[in-house]
Amino acid sequence: MIEWIVILLIVAAIASLLGFRGVAGASASIAKILIFIVLIGILLLLFFGVIVFA
């Protein structure tokens, strides 16, 4: 999933340089959503990992 985030951020950067505001905004917002999903997943894994080892 982190690969998708990097790809979408690269697409957003290139699109913004070329002047495609809609594509840049859409890919950046999708990347932002994926970043939040990954962070929540990591936090849940850490939380439940601590509970299992406690």
Rosetta constraint file for C-alpha pairs under 8 A:
AtomPair CA 1 CA 5 HARMONIC 6.54 0.50
AtomPair CA 1 CA 34 HARMONIC 7.55 0.50
AtomPair CA 1 CA 38 HARMONIC 7.65 0.50
AtomPair CA 2 CA 6 HARMONIC 6.35 0.50
AtomPair CA 2 CA 35 HARMONIC 7.90 0.50
AtomPair CA 2 CA 38 HARMONIC 7.84 0.50
AtomPair CA 3 CA 7 HARMONIC 6.16 0.50
AtomPair CA 4 CA 8 HARMONIC 6.03 0.50
AtomPair CA 4 CA 31 HARMONIC 7.63 0.50
AtomPair CA 5 CA 9 HARMONIC 6.15 0.50
AtomPair CA 5 CA 31 HARMONIC 5.02 0.50
AtomPair CA 5 CA 32 HARMONIC 7.93 0.50
AtomPair CA 5 CA 34 HARMONIC 6.55 0.50
AtomPair CA 5 CA 35 HARMONIC 6.96 0.50
AtomPair CA 6 CA 10 HARMONIC 6.19 0.50
AtomPair CA 6 CA 31 HARMONIC 7.87 0.50
AtomPair CA 7 CA 11 HARMONIC 6.18 0.50
AtomPair CA 8 CA 12 HARMONIC 6.07 0.50
AtomPair CA 8 CA 27 HARMONIC 5.40 0.50
AtomPair CA 8 CA 28 HARMONIC 6.56 0.50
AtomPair CA 8 CA 30 HARMONIC 7.51 0.50
AtomPair CA 8 CA 31 HARMONIC 5.80 0.50
AtomPair CA 9 CA 13 HARMONIC 6.16 0.50
AtomPair CA 9 CA 27 HARMONIC 6.85 0.50
AtomPair CA 9 CA 28 HARMONIC 5.96 0.50
AtomPair CA 9 CA 31 HARMONIC 6.46 0.50
AtomPair CA 10 CA 14 HARMONIC 6.19 0.50
AtomPair CA 11 CA 15 HARMONIC 5.92 0.50
AtomPair CA 11 CA 24 HARMONIC 6.99 0.50
AtomPair CA 11 CA 27 HARMONIC 6.87 0.50
AtomPair CA 12 CA 16 HARMONIC 6.01 0.50
AtomPair CA 12 CA 23 HARMONIC 6.83 0.50
AtomPair CA 12 CA 24 HARMONIC 4.07 0.50
AtomPair CA 12 CA 25 HARMONIC 6.88 0.50
AtomPair CA 12 CA 26 HARMONIC 7.90 0.50
AtomPair CA 12 CA 27 HARMONIC 5.51 0.50
AtomPair CA 12 CA 28 HARMONIC 5.66 0.50
AtomPair CA 13 CA 17 HARMONIC 6.25 0.50
AtomPair CA 13 CA 24 HARMONIC 6.81 0.50
AtomPair CA 14 CA 18 HARMONIC 6.27 0.50
AtomPair CA 14 CA 24 HARMONIC 7.83 0.50
AtomPair CA 15 CA 19 HARMONIC 6.11 0.50
AtomPair CA 15 CA 20 HARMONIC 5.03 0.50
AtomPair CA 15 CA 21 HARMONIC 6.93 0.50
AtomPair CA 15 CA 23 HARMONIC 6.35 0.50
AtomPair CA 15 CA 24 HARMONIC 5.16 0.50
AtomPair CA 16 CA 20 HARMONIC 5.55 0.50
AtomPair CA 16 CA 21 HARMONIC 5.83 0.50
AtomPair CA 16 CA 23 HARMONIC 7.95 0.50
AtomPair CA 16 CA 24 HARMONIC 5.41 0.50
AtomPair CA 20 CA 24 HARMONIC 6.17 0.50
AtomPair CA 21 CA 25 HARMONIC 5.99 0.50
AtomPair CA 22 CA 26 HARMONIC 6.08 0.50
AtomPair CA 23 CA 27 HARMONIC 6.07 0.50
AtomPair CA 24 CA 28 HARMONIC 6.02 0.50
AtomPair CA 25 CA 29 HARMONIC 6.06 0.50
AtomPair CA 26 CA 30 HARMONIC 6.22 0.50
AtomPair CA 27 CA 31 HARMONIC 6.09 0.50
AtomPair CA 28 CA 32 HARMONIC 6.12 0.50
AtomPair CA 29 CA 33 HARMONIC 6.26 0.50
AtomPair CA 30 CA 34 HARMONIC 6.25 0.50
AtomPair CA 31 CA 35 HARMONIC 6.13 0.50
AtomPair CA 32 CA 36 HARMONIC 6.40 0.50
AtomPair CA 33 CA 37 HARMONIC 6.33 0.50
AtomPair CA 34 CA 38 HARMONIC 6.16 0.50
AtomPair CA 35 CA 39 HARMONIC 6.14 0.50
AtomPair CA 36 CA 40 HARMONIC 6.09 0.50
AtomPair CA 37 CA 41 HARMONIC 6.13 0.50
AtomPair CA 38 CA 42 HARMONIC 6.16 0.50
AtomPair CA 39 CA 43 HARMONIC 6.14 0.50
AtomPair CA 40 CA 44 HARMONIC 6.10 0.50
AtomPair CA 41 CA 45 HARMONIC 6.14 0.50
AtomPair CA 42 CA 46 HARMONIC 6.16 0.50
AtomPair CA 43 CA 47 HARMONIC 6.02 0.50
AtomPair CA 44 CA 48 HARMONIC 6.02 0.50
AtomPair CA 45 CA 49 HARMONIC 5.76 0.50
AtomPair CA 46 CA 50 HARMONIC 6.14 0.50
AtomPair CA 47 CA 51 HARMONIC 6.43 0.50
AtomPair CA 48 CA 52 HARMONIC 6.13 0.50
AtomPair CA 49 CA 53 HARMONIC 6.25 0.50
AtomPair CA 50 CA 54 HARMONIC 5.95 0.50
